[in-house]
Amino acid sequence: MKAGIVGLPNVGKSTLFNCLSNAKAQSANFPFCTIEPNVGVVNVPDKRLEKLEELVKPQRVIPATVEIVDIAGLVKGASKGEGLGNQFLANIRETDAILHVLRCFDNDNIVHVEGSVNPIRDKEIIDIELQLKDLETVDKRLEKVNRAARTGNKEAVKEKALLDEVKKALEAAQNVRSFQCKEEDRNMFISPLQLITDKPVLYICNVDEGAAKNGNAYVDKVKETIANEQARLLVLAVSIEADINELESFEERQLFLEDLGLEEAGAAKLIRESYSLLNQQTYFTAGEKEVRAWTIPIGASAPEAAGVIHSDFEKGFIRAEVIAYEDYVQFGTEAKVKEAGKMKVEGKEYIVKDGDVMHFRFNV
């Protein structure tokens, strides 16, 4: 699963990417310093994994991961190919969620591509370019659907009516993720189009050090603007995250955060938010050889969860032995959990819960 970092040039995207990933994106005080999308695989911070490691003492620990893509800055006219627009928009289309960075700080030494700091205007510039690209996609689909609808095809008539409404929404500068319709219609007619503005989005308000904890007036305006949009928001001081990234030890980083009145690095919050934004959750396997976090979609069944380990596990699924994370921590070992009668044996219909510790029985 991929989350793509987008925004205007020079708002802190590549600096943020550097904080999240060991892969170093070029970061410079001028537009278009990122041309090819940089990709980093980032570990998802999870205190539950640390606790299981403490209890089980395995030979190795493998965390869940999220793929983060640093996409070069969009500019006005990107949908028509301005700047490197076509390439950038293609890169965004390949992601599963969008991390939209907005500059919410004043600094005369950092050039803004639009000449002034205004996160609402910046958001609208990006939104318009993405909406225009989505309009192209909807128009192309409507050409085909209109022909089928004229023949009286009932499904085509239904799809045409819905896409006409989607088109009106886009022309009114509304993102598709905010468009209201029946879930079954969305799944049947909208989702297959992979529209960019239908992707889940997290707005990252990049602030200065003084606003790291409580935000500022720019952040308040962004919150107000996205109130009716199906979106999330995170306040992050990217410059501080860069400073934290330079510190060698965990203890140094914690002291730095305490001085700022922060409980943890914003990058950790961002990674967890990205994971959640992608509609993912975690289950664990725990044994002497390894403790591991596995990524599955929310709502996955036990056989689907088993299939993430190996397709044979799903094909030959017999049952799952399930321990709730809280029970594992309370009793300390798998044996004691069993003694307390807290290990459940679940079949194919079981829907996995976030944090379940699981063993699978299968036969191929």
N, C-alpha and C positions, 0 to 999 in steps of 0.2 A: 504494500500500500504506500502511495506517495503523497506527500503534502508539498505544494509548491509555494515558495516565498515570492510574492509579487509586490509591485509598488512603482512609483515614479523613480527616475534616476536620483541617486544621492539622498535617499531617506534612511539608509542604514541596513539595507537588505543583506549585503555581502558581509558586513561586520557581524550581523546577527548570525548568519550562516557559519561564520568562523567560530563563533561561540558555541554553536550546537554540534559542530562536526570537526573531526580531526583533519578532514580534507580542507585545505586552505584556499578560499576564494580570494582573488585579487581584490583589494579594497583601496579605493583612491577617491580623491575629492574632485571627481569630474564624471559626467554622464557616460554610460556605455562601457564602464570598466569590466563589466561581466558580459561576455558575448555568448560563449557556449554555456549551457546550464551546468552548474556544478552539482554533483550529487553526493550526499553523505548519508551513511547508515548510522543512525543515532540510537543508543541504548535508552530504553524507557526507565526512568528512575522509579523504583518500587520497593518500599520499605518491607513489604511482605516477603520479597525474595531474600532480603538480608536476614530476616528473622528465620526463615526456613533453613538458610545456610547455617545459621548459628545452632539450630536444633539438630539438623541432620549431619552436619560436617562432611559434605560430599567432596569428591576429588576436584570437581569443577562446578562453576555456576554460569548459566547462560541466560541473560536477560532477554526480554522482548525488545524488538527494534522497530523504528519507523524510518522510512526513507524520506529525506528532506532534499528538495531541489531548489537551488538558488537560480531564479530566472531573471534575466537582464531587465532593466527598467523600461517600462512602457512609456510612450509619449503620445500627445495628441496626434491623431491620424494613423495610429498603429494598425487599425482595422483596414486601412487603405494601403498599408505597406510602408508608412512613414517610419523613420528610424530603422529598426530591424523588426518591424511589426509582425510580419507574417510568421517569421521564425519564432518570435516570443509567444505569439498566440497559439501556435502549434504545440509549443512546450507546455503551456498552461493546460491545454486540452488533454494532455497525457497524464495529468495528475488527478488524484481522487479528491483532494481538498485544497483550499486556498488559504494561505497565511498572508494577509494583506497588511503590509507595513505602512503606517501613516506617520509623517513627521509631526510631532507635537511639542517641539522645543524651538526656542530662538537661539541662534548663534550666527553672528555676522561673518564668522570665519568659514562657515560651511555654505557653499553656494547652493541655492535652491533653483532647480531648473525653470520654475515659473516666476522667479524673482521675489517671492514673499512666502511666508509660512501661513498656510491655510489648509488644514487637513480635510475639511469638508469639500473644498474645491478639488483637492488632489484625489479624493475618493471618487468624486463625480467624473473626473477625467478618465480614470481607470474604468469605472463602471460603464461609461458611454462607449468606450472602445470595445469592451467585452460584450455589451448589449448589441452593438452594431454587427459584431461577428456572429452572435447568436441569431440575429435577424436574417443574415445570409443563409444560415443553416435551416431555419424555419421556412423561409421562402422557397428554398430548393425542395424541401419535403412537401410543401403545399402544392407545388407544380404537379408532382406525381399524384398526390391525394385528390386534387381537384378533378383530374381526368377520371379517376376511379369513382368519385362521388357523382359525376355526371351520368354514369351508367346505372346509378341507383344502388350501388354497393352500400349496405347499411353501416358497416364498420367504417368505411371511408367517409361517409357523411358525418358520423360521430367524431372521427379524428379531425376532419376539416373544421367542424364547429369549435373544437377545443383549441386547435392550432391557430385559428383566427383570433381567439381570445388571448392566446399567448403572444401573438404578434402585436395586438393592441397594447398589451402590458409592456412589452419591450419598447414600443414606439413612445410610450408614456414614461420611459426611463425607469421602469420597474424591473428588478432582477427576478429571474424565473423562480428562484428559491422562495420568493415571497408570494408567488402566484398560488391562489387558493383553488383547489379542485379535488375531486374524489381521488383517494389513494390508488384505487384500481386503474383509473384513467391516467393518472400520472405514470404509474408503472408500465402501462401498455403503450402510451403514445408519446410521453415527454422524455422519460428516462432513456429510452433507446437512442435519442438524438444526441446524448452526451453534451448538452448545452453547458457552456462555461459558467454562466450565471446561475445555473442550477446546482453547482457544486457547493458543499458546505463551506463556510468561510469563518475564519477567526481574524478579527481586526486587531492588529498589534499597534498600540499607541506608543511610539518611541519618544520617551520624555527625557528631560535632564535629571541629574542626581536629586535635586530638590523635590521633584514630583514623583520619585520612584515608588513611594509608599501610598500616597493618596491621590495621585493624578494632578491635573491642573485644568484651567478654563478650556483649553483645546480639547482635552479628553471629555469634559462635560458635554461639549458640542457634538462630539462624535457619538457619545452614548445617546444623546437626544435624537440624532439623525438616524441611527440604526434601530431605534426602539421597536419599530414595526417590521423589521427585517428578521428573517430566521437566521440569526448570526450571533456569534459570541465576541467578547472583547477582552483583551489582556493589556494591562499597563506594564511597560518594560523600559528600563533605562539601558539601552543597548551599549552605551559607552561604559557603564558600570560592569555590565556582563563581560565586556572585552577586558576590563581591568582584572576582574575575578579570574578570567581564563588564563591570565599571565602568571597567577600565583601558583607556586609549586605544590604546596601541601593542602590537604583537606582542612587542617586546623587553621591555617592562614586564611583560607577562604571563609570559614565560619566566623572568625574574628572580624574580618572585613564586613561581612553581612550584618553582624551584631552592631557594629559601629554605625551602620546605616539604619538600624531598627528593622531589618528584614530577617525573616525566619529561614528562607532558603533562596538560592539563586533563581532568578526569573526564568533562566533557560530550562531548568527542571520543570517548572510549571508549564512552560510553553510546550515541551515535549509531551507531557501528560495530556495537555489540552488537545494537541494534534492527534494523539492516539484516540482520544475520546471522540474528537471531531470526525474521525474516520469510521466511527461506529464499531470500534474494536473493543474487546475485553480480553482478559488473561485467565488462563487456568495453569496449574502447575503440575509437574511430575517431580517426585522427590525420592531419591534413593542414594545409596553410597557412592555410585559412580558420578551422578550429577543431579543437581537441582536446576530445573529449567522452567522458564516462563514461555508459554505457547500463546500465540495470538489467534483469536477466532472472532468472527462477527458476533455481535450481540444477538441472542436468539438461536445460536447454533445448537444442534442436537448432539448427543453423546457420540454417535457414529461419525458425524461431521467433524467433531473435535478430534476424534481418533485419527481421522484421515489427514489431519495436518501433520501428524507424526509420520505416517506412511499410508499410502493408498490401500495396502493390504489390511491395515487395521480397520479401515472403514468397510471394505468388502466382506471381511470375515468376522465382523463385530458380533460378539456374544453378549457381553455385559461390561459395565463400568463399575469399578469400586470407587466410591466418592467420599471424600472427607472435606467438610467445610473448613476453610482456613482457620476460623476462630477456634474450632474444636481441636485442630492440630496444635495450635499454640497453647490452648488450655491444658491438654494432656501431655504434650511434649514429644511423644513418639507415636508411630503408627500402631505399635503393639498395644499401647495403653488406650488409644482411641478405640481399637477393636474390643478390648476388654470392657470399655464403658458402653459398648453397643452403639457407638456414634458413626461407625462406617456404614454407609448405605450401599446396597447393590442395586444399580439402575439399569434399565433396558434401553431399547432403541428410541423410545419416546422422550427420554429425559432431556430437558433443556438445561444446558450447562450454565452455572452461575459464575459470576466474576469471583475469582479467588479459589475456586474448587481445586482440591488436590486429588488427582485421579490416577488410577491404574486401569488398563484395558485388557480384557480377555478376548482373544480372537482366534479363529481357525480358518485357514485358507486351504 
